[in-house]
Amino acid sequence: MRWITFFILLYFMYALQIAHLGALPHGPRGDDFWPALEFLPLLAVFYALFAAETAAPIAALLCGLAYDIGNHDFAGTNALPLALVALLLIRMRLAIFREHAISHFIMTLLAVLLFACLATLFRRLIGAPLYGRAFWPHLMHLAGNAFYTALVAPGVFWSYFRLQKLLGFSPHGSRSRRR
């Protein structure tokens, strides 16, 4: 894995995340966006599925920290849940067919839904602000984002696969620790 390329992708996905690209505005002034694409969790899921076992959790933690910074949240409310989801994906990834678009959709949906549950729970436990000022509206808001993100995941992953030499790993090659 090439870290320089990861940081460039992280910066690009961070910019897309805070710009709300692809989000649908609603609300009385049109300043609220739902559903919105979760670009940073999408990047973390991609790296958890295809990067080396040692690099993927660090990449997910960095994606989560960027998510916290972009939302002006408490540091760690999104970083820790995203890293935990990445660890789970690393354990599961050899049991799934990762190169298929349906797998990309299902794994992204499940991962981002789990991230939404954990992030909402973490926010509730530490007293961080919740969307709608309650647990369930916040969770349902993120669940809608998860489904929307999973719909575009196969296309985004396909574009990442075009950069496989720049990323430093191959979706068809070894995905474990180097010896």
Number of C-alpha atoms within 10 A of each C-alpha: 18 13 12 11 14 18 14 11 16 20 15 13 21 21 16 16 22 14 11 19 14 16 17 14 15 12 9 7 7 9 10 14 17 18 21 22 27 27 25 26 30 25 23 28 31 24 25 29 27 23 26 19 19 15 16 24 26 17 25 29 23 20 29 24 23 22 26 17 16 14 13 9 15 16 15 19 23 27 22 21 24 32 27 18 24 28 19 14 23 23 12 13 15 12 7 11 11 17 16 11 16 15 15 24 20 16 22 27 23 17 24 27 22 18 25 25 20 20 22 26 16 17 20 16 10 10 10 14 15 15 15 11 11 12 16 14 14 19 21 16 17 25 21 17 23 26 22 19 24 26 19 16 28 20 14 17 19 14 11 16 16 10 14 13 11 15 19 14 19 16 14 9 8 12 19 14 10 8 3
